[in-house]
């Protein structure tokens, strides 16, 4: 009889389940602000958005838990589209307490990575390396550290031996000895915990400190005392773990992010003169061979095509701009679309909802709102176009106004292809200027002008011969 086959061994090993908890409950007391700390912006986005984005590269959004407290609903609303979870910490009794209230949410995971919502420079690669190091070390707690030239104010990492990964304790500066204060390796406030030992020992945390709070840093000493393995690894760049407790620190983070953004764009073929004078948000995209002059602001999700030029003092927010566009000095453009080879400015103001086709020209002190201009149309001087649809190759003369608001409702002005609007015309909406029609200068148009017609709406001119002389003589008689 054939020998029975051996039953194959079934592996009991499974992929460890990781969650990420983001500390986002703080008030930001030292910022002197009424707003949630993590919603303060650097590089054009709330700090928490950077942390969530990095975390999402390491675990799925469904495994991310933002622990919120101060102005909790505002924080929840700001990040609701990201698909993450929220845990309410109310009231707030410290970082240790934050993980206490998250116990139920994290119970189904093997490990939890703890990030700070006010540390926006953290790279996802660093989080992934920290996770892998934690698993390799089979640790109960892994601490991300940094070597800094001036460690004043930070907790120091006290290792068992100089070359050892194992940590004896995190010592706050106020409690550190003179020798410990000389250490330059600091605690970043970013950790990985094995969930079982974390929640086995977390209730032993004490509030025996000036703020009467539960500090997560004290978990290191608790776990070491219990015989659990606590290790540390340093971040490659100390700037990654910089926090933002003051307005000055916020400004420093903003400068670093924007400098990095300019460097990245220049590597992609963008010319930026005097980059330290420009304000370019992190989500801005710019095509190659575009030139950005000094003192330009490119904000939000602005997209600039190739071979454009943006001249000084222009502010562009959430705009989509095609190739070869020239934007002269002092333009303000918000939430609008500009197609290729258009020219704007100086001092053009596009309010939200404008759509300019190819080769459109808008010039000095022209303002538009929720207006479309067809290919090759021009409005070069001192004009307001509101709620208007302008066809192709239309000329809008200087001083033209579309009167779009009657005090209660907005109305639309339609100017068809090839029309010519004379200077100082007033178009009282709703009104339509037909294809190829002319509007005489100085007219106040309240009715439609048919295609090919000339619309005139102004008083007939009358000249009073000798009027100036008569007026002067009458003035002399009155004064005598």
ZATOR-175894 format. One record per residue (C-alpha): x, y, z. Coordinates in steps of 0.25 Angstrom, whole numbers, plus 5000, padded with zeros to 4 digits. Layout:
<atoms>
XYZ/...
</atoms>
This chain:
<atoms>
500050005000/500550144997/501050225009/500050325013/500350465009/500850555021/499850665024/500550795019/500850895030/499851015030/500551145033/499951225045/500751345041/499851465036/500151605031/500151695043/499051785044/499451935045/498652055049/499052195049/498652295060/498852445058/498852535070/497952645065/497252695078/498052805082/497752955084/499053015080/499153095092/500453155089/499953195075/499053295082/497853245073/496453215074/496553115063/496952965063/498452955063/498452855052/497652935043/498653045042/499253055028/500653035023/501053035009/499553055005/498952945013/498552905027/499652835034/498752715037/498552695022/500052665020/500052565031/498852495026/499352495012/500652425017/499952325026/499052285014/500252245006/500552145018/499252085022/497852105015/497052225019/496052125026/497252095036/497552235040/496852305052/496952445055/496852475070/496052605071/495652695082/495752845081/494752895070/494552755067/493452775057/494252875049/495452775048/494452665044/493852745033/495252785028/495652645026/494352575023/494652555009/495952475012/495152345016/495852345030/495252315043/495152405055/495152385070/494652485080/495552525092/494752605101/495252665110/496652655106/497652605117/498852585109/499452495098/499352365107/497952395109/497752415094/498152265092/497252225104/496052275097/496452205084/496552075091/495252015085/495552075071/496952005071/496551875078/496551805064/497951835060/499351775064/500151905063/499852055063/500752165058/500552295065/500752425057/500552565061/499552655053/500452775054/501752715048/501452735033/502852705028/502852555031/503052475019/502252345016/503552275014/504052305028/502752255033/502952125025/504352105030/503952125044/502852015043/503851925037/504851945048/503851925058/503451785052/504951745051/505251785065/504051715070/503751835079/502651875088/502952015086/503852085075/504152235076/504552315064/505652415068/506552525062/507952575064/507852725065/508952835068/508052905079/507252805087/506752905097/505252885101/505152745095/505152605102/506452535101/506652385097/507452305107/507852175101/508352055108/509752065101/510252165091/510152075079/508952005084/507552015078/506951985092/506452105100/506452115115/505552245116/505052375110/505452485119/504852615119/505752735120/505252785133/505552645139/506852625132/508252615138/509352705134/509952585126/508552555119/508352695115/509652685107/508952575098/508552625085/507652515081/506252565083/504852495084/503952535072/502652495078/502452395067/502352245071/501952105068/501352015078/500951875078/499451885082/499451775093/500551825102/500151965100/498751945105/499251845116/500051955122/499452085118/498552095130/499752105139/500152245133/500052345144/499652495144/500752525154/501252645146/501052805146/499952795135/499252665142/499252595128/499552455123/500752465115/501052365104/502552385106/502452315120/502052185113/503552165110/503952145124/502652065128/502951965117/504451955120/504051935135/503151825130/504251755122/503651795109/504551835097/504651985094/505552025083/505852155075/506252195061/506652335056/505952405044/506852435032/506552585033/506252645046/505452755039/504352645037/503952635051/503952785054/502652835061/501952965060/501653015074/501853165071/501553255060/503053265057/503153115056/501953115046/502653225038/503853145038/503153015033/502453095022/503753155017/504353015016/503252955009/503153064999/504653064996/504552914994/503352934984/504153044976/505352944975/504452834970/503852924960/505152974955/505652834953/504452814944/504852924935/504153044941/504953174942/504653244956/505353384958/505653404972/504953284978/504953334992/504053454988/502953364982/501853294989/501553154982/500553054989/500952914989/499852864979/500152964968/500652904955/501452974945/501952934931/503352944926/503953074920/502953154928/503553274935/503053324948/503553464952/503853524966/502653544976/501653454969/500653374977/500153234971/499153184981/498253064983/498152964971/498653054960/499052984948/499953064938/500353014925/501653014917/502353144912/501553244920/502053364927/501453414940/501953554943/502253624956/501153644967/500053554960/499253464970/498653344963/497753244971/497153114967/497253144952/497453064940/498353134930/498753074916/500053084909/500753214904/499953304913/500453444917/500053504930/500553644932/500853704945/499753724956/498653624951/497753554961/497153424956/496253334964/495553204960/495553224945/496053164932/496953234922/497253154909/498553164901/499253284896/498353384904/498853514909/498453584922/498753714929/499353784934/498353794946/497353704940/496353644951/495653504948/494753464959/494153324960/493553254948/494253324936/494653244924/495553314914/495753244900/496953244892/497653374888/496753454897/497253594901/496853654914/497553784918/497753894928/496753904939/495753804933/494953724943/494053604939/493253504947/492553374943/492853424928/493253344916/494053404904/494153334891/495453324883/496153444879/495253544887/495753664893/495453754905/496653844907/496253954916/495453994928/494353894926/493353814935/492853684929/491853614939/491053494936/491353514921/491553414909/492453474898/492653414885/493853404876/494653524871/493753624879/494353764882/493953824895/494253974896/494854044908/493954074919/492853974915/491953924926/491053804927/489953844937/489653704942/488953734955/487553794957/487653804972/487053664974/487453574963/488653554953/488453554938/489253514926/489853594915/490053514902/490953574891/491053494878/492253474869/492853594862/492153694870/492753834873/492453904886/492854054886/493454114897/492754154910/491554064906/490554024917/489853884914/488653864923/488453724925/487753634921/488153684907/488653614894/489653684884/489453604871/490553554862/491353664855/490553774862/491153904866/490853984879/491154134877/492054194888/491354254900/490054174898/489254114909/488653994903/487353934909/486853854897/487453754888/488253794876/487953704864/489053644856/489753744847/489053864853/489653984859/489054014873/489054154878/488454204891/488854344895/488354484895/488554564882/489754664883/489354814883/490454924881/490155064887/490955164879/491555274887/491055214900/492455224907/492555374904/491155404908/491355324921/492655414924/491855544921/490755504930/491755474941/492355604941/490955674942/490655604954/491955634961/491855784958/
</atoms>
